[in-house]
Amino acid sequence: MIRINLLPHRQAKRQARQRQFVSLAIGLVILGLALVLLVHVILGAQIEGQESRNNLLKTEMGKLDEQIKEIDKLREQTQALLARKQIVETLQSNRTEAVHLLDQMVRQLPDGIYLRSLKQVGPKVTLVGYAQSSARVSTLMRNIDASPWLQNPELVEIKSVVSPQSKELRVNEFTLNVQIKQVAPPEDPKAAPGTRPAPGTAAPPAKGKGA
């Protein structure tokens, strides 16, 4: 009987399979490393691109913030200018109020009345004075109603007191609130164009001595 030793042949096949396995494993490892490197490069490029876009957005947002600040400054300056303009217009419209008020007091006060004090707060004027009778105060209120510069007379108080000029004479002390009209008085058709009638000409005072 012939005996054949197959051990070396089997061992050679086993070693060949081991070498193939090792080669395959090394190839898979290299392929995995290559894939990891490729993914890392792709992700790095995407991250870099996103960071670039973020930086661009930050730059543009910074520019917008500066523009918004400039707009806010311009808005504040505009509001300040408008406030100054309003103040100037108010001063221009009210600069003659004191003159008109004093003129109307002279024109509208009937005989038998004299004022002790006159106080103005905005369009409101408070008159304190003495009258020979309550009818004189009523005449004053009617004159104020007819005035082109004054309106809404409101009697706050009237009482009988001893006259400051003569202790033997009693008079009526009154407190009267009056409003200054904020509109221009009506123009006189006979007056020249662009001119305003003299205060009080539209409503001559009623001098009721017998009132």
Residue, then its C-alpha position, 0 to 999 in steps of 0.5 A: m500500500i502506498r501512503i501519501n503525506l498531505l499535511p504540507h499541501r493542507q498547510a500551504k492552503r491554510q497559509a494561503r487563506q490566511r494571507q488572503f484574509v490578512s490582505l483583505a482585512i488590510g484592504l478593508v482597513i485602508l478603505g475605511l480609513a480612506l472613507v473616514l478621511l474623505v468624510h472628514v474632508i467633506l465635513g471640514a469643507q462644509i464647516e468652513g463654508q458655513e463659518s464663512r457664511n456666518n462671518l459674512l452674516k455677522t459682518e452684514m448684521g454689524k453694518l445693519d446695526e450701524q445703519i440702524k444707529e444712524i437712523d435712530k440718531l437722525r430720527e432723534q434729531t428730526q424729533a428735536l427739530l420738530a419740537r423746536k419748530q413747534i416751540v418757535e411756532t407757539l411763541q410766534s403765535n402767542r407773542t402778542e397775547a399779552v398785548h391783546l389781553l391788556d388791550q381787551m381788558v381796557r376795552q371791555l371793562p365797564d364803568g364801575i369795575y376795576l381789577r385787583s389782579l390778572k393772572q394767565v396760565g396758558p390760555k386761561v386768565t383769572l381776573v380778580g377785581y371789585a364791582q359796584s354791583s353784580a350787574r356790572v360783573s354781568t356786563l363785563m361777562r357779556n362784553i367778554d363774550a362779544s370780544p374777538w380775543l376772549q371767550n368763555p367767561e366763568l364767574v368763580e366767586i362774588k361776595s360783598v366786602v368793604s372797599p379797600q379805598s373807603k371803609e364806609l363803602r361796600v363793593n362786590e369782590f369777584t373772581l372771573n375765569v376767561q379763556i383766550k381764543q386760539v384762533a385769529p379774529p374775523e377779518d374786516p371786509k373793508a380792511a386791506p387784504g392781509t391786514r387784521p382788524a384792531p382788537g376789539t373793533a369787532a365787538p365794541p364794549a358796552k358801557g352800561k353805567g346804569a347796569 
